[in-house]
């Protein structure tokens, strides 16, 4: 009983007098209300992200509807093994971030830190594979827009609308990769805070919201992988 | 004492509000996602599905995205307003895609008074031109720059 009333007496100088944990902003009635508001805000941000990517998906759909044979031929240039490998890596990181939230809710600091570290590691692996894929494309003269000039064995791919396919490929995977890099920054920050013991079952909002962001990045890739590499 | 009772009730509320997704469920969903990735890989690379290839790949991607949204992101247990926002966004994306396709797929057809859509009429005119060129026996077949052109010229040679 004494342990439960201790935090409230420590914050009596704010004039609330009742349950007032350090993370609770004074303009919220309760931790629950603060958590729900933060989560709704995050969802609204994620919906704008969906709309951002849907613009690019529409470009993909229209060009594919106009020139399906070009898209089928160009997907030969993308290695489905590495695309599939990256899909598994991102799914694994989504799983680990869901576990990080699970263990934060259960006050298991060690497993929280471990799962955040796994997530960060998966993001790094994803970007390394993407870097190898990009440099391989560039070395054969396959870039976007004016940098599309395939040579050697790849000259056969210099057909009309191949340029448009690779512009769509590089813009979509590029902006997705940019989100992964931002995610790496966020998970480094979370890892540092988690090691300092900032999160517990009462307060883990940053972990929850970053998890939502990371799952969305995963969902975008779930669609990009079959559309670009497989079909 | 009354104060302590109030805090206890509040804590119960929090546990009710913040659903802890059980570990076995998370593991099962991860397994399902990996299985579906393998399935989409196998169906696209090894199984000749013909015209069904694209719909199957997109259907599998939608199931995977649904699993992530409702289980991993916890929308199933979440505040209903988040589900409402997500649904509205999904509808907007569907409207965005379908209205754009109504334009790009049927461009010009809305003002067209011909019985045929513009694409069909163009194809018919092209076929007539090709036949005339073949009858004249000239090599001056008008070669379209699209990828469909080689197929057309081979048809006229027969």
HADDOCK unambig.tbl for C-alpha pairs under 7 A between the chains (distance, minus, plus):
assign (segid A and resid 32 and name CA) (segid B and resid 14 and name CA) 6.57 0.50 0.50
assign (segid A and resid 40 and name CA) (segid B and resid 82 and name CA) 6.00 0.50 0.50
assign (segid A and resid 43 and name CA) (segid B and resid 82 and name CA) 6.59 0.50 0.50
assign (segid A and resid 47 and name CA) (segid B and resid 86 and name CA) 6.84 0.50 0.50
assign (segid A and resid 47 and name CA) (segid B and resid 89 and name CA) 6.27 0.50 0.50
assign (segid A and resid 51 and name CA) (segid B and resid 93 and name CA) 6.91 0.50 0.50
assign (segid A and resid 54 and name CA) (segid B and resid 93 and name CA) 6.52 0.50 0.50
assign (segid A and resid 58 and name CA) (segid B and resid 97 and name CA) 5.89 0.50 0.50
assign (segid A and resid 62 and name CA) (segid B and resid 101 and name CA) 6.81 0.50 0.50
assign (segid A and resid 62 and name CA) (segid B and resid 104 and name CA) 6.90 0.50 0.50
assign (segid A and resid 88 and name CA) (segid B and resid 34 and name CA) 6.50 0.50 0.50
assign (segid A and resid 95 and name CA) (segid B and resid 30 and name CA) 6.21 0.50 0.50
assign (segid A and resid 98 and name CA) (segid B and resid 72 and name CA) 5.93 0.50 0.50
assign (segid A and resid 102 and name CA) (segid B and resid 20 and name CA) 6.15 0.50 0.50
assign (segid A and resid 102 and name CA) (segid B and resid 21 and name CA) 6.55 0.50 0.50
assign (segid A and resid 105 and name CA) (segid B and resid 20 and name CA) 6.77 0.50 0.50
assign (segid A and resid 212 and name CA) (segid B and resid 73 and name CA) 5.83 0.50 0.50
assign (segid A and resid 215 and name CA) (segid B and resid 68 and name CA) 6.84 0.50 0.50
assign (segid A and resid 215 and name CA) (segid B and resid 73 and name CA) 6.81 0.50 0.50
assign (segid A and resid 219 and name CA) (segid B and resid 65 and name CA) 5.49 0.50 0.50
assign (segid A and resid 222 and name CA) (segid B and resid 61 and name CA) 5.95 0.50 0.50
assign (segid A and resid 222 and name CA) (segid B and resid 65 and name CA) 6.89 0.50 0.50
assign (segid A and resid 223 and name CA) (segid B and resid 61 and name CA) 5.77 0.50 0.50
assign (segid A and resid 226 and name CA) (segid B and resid 57 and name CA) 6.28 0.50 0.50
assign (segid A and resid 230 and name CA) (segid B and resid 44 and name CA) 5.83 0.50 0.50
assign (segid A and resid 230 and name CA) (segid B and resid 45 and name CA) 6.93 0.50 0.50
assign (segid A and resid 231 and name CA) (segid B and resid 44 and name CA) 6.55 0.50 0.50
assign (segid A and resid 231 and name CA) (segid B and resid 54 and name CA) 6.25 0.50 0.50
